[in-house]
Amino acid sequence: MSLTMQQKADIATEAAKASPPVAVAGATIAGMPINDLVLWVTLIYLVLQIGFLLYRWGKMYFRGGPDTE
């Protein structure tokens, strides 16, 4: 049985709609409350952003100009 393009698109749309609640339920069942998960993801994101900014500033300082890439 082959699915049409419309059926594939409908399946993908419904899967995308269902994924956030499934992720929340999975994290809660795994024993990590959602507020802790959001806290850690935010902290990791901030550390990565700070590291990238320091890297760019260091590259600009040592090369003597803005990024040329």
N, C-alpha and C positions, 0 to 999 in steps of 0.2 A: 504494500500500500504506500503510495507516494503522496506527500503533502504538497498542496499548492503553496505558492508564495504568500498568499493572503493568510492561510492557516499558520504558516511558519511565523509570520509577523504577529498574528494574534497570540500565539504561544509565547513568543518573546516578550510581548507587551505584558501579558498576565504574569509571567515569571518575574519581570522587573517590578511589577506592582506588589508582588508577594514577598520579595526578598528582604525589605527592612523588618517586617514583623518576624520573619523566620530568623533573622540574625539576632534580634533582641531576645526571642524565646530561647535560641541556642545558647547565647551568652548567659542568660539567667539560669538555665538548666545546668550549665557548666560550673556555676558557682560564682561567677563574677557579676556583681551588680552593674547595671548600665551606667550609673553615675561614675563609678570607678573606671570603667572602660573608657568613657569619654574623657575623664581626667588624664589618664595615661596617654591616650592617643593625642590629646592636645599638647601635653608636655613633650612628647617625642617630636611632634610637628614643630614646636617652638625651638627646640634644640637644633633640629635640622636647619631651620630658617636662620638662626643665629650663626651656625657654622658656615652656611653658604655666604652670608653677608660678610663675615670676617674674612673668608677666603677671597671674596671679590675685592674688599678693601685692601687686603695684603697684596693682591696682584696689582691693583692700581698704584699702590704706594711704591712697590719695588720696580715697576715698569715705568713709572712716571707719567702715566696718562690713563684715560678711561679704557674700558674693554674695547678691543677691536674685533672680537669674535662675533 
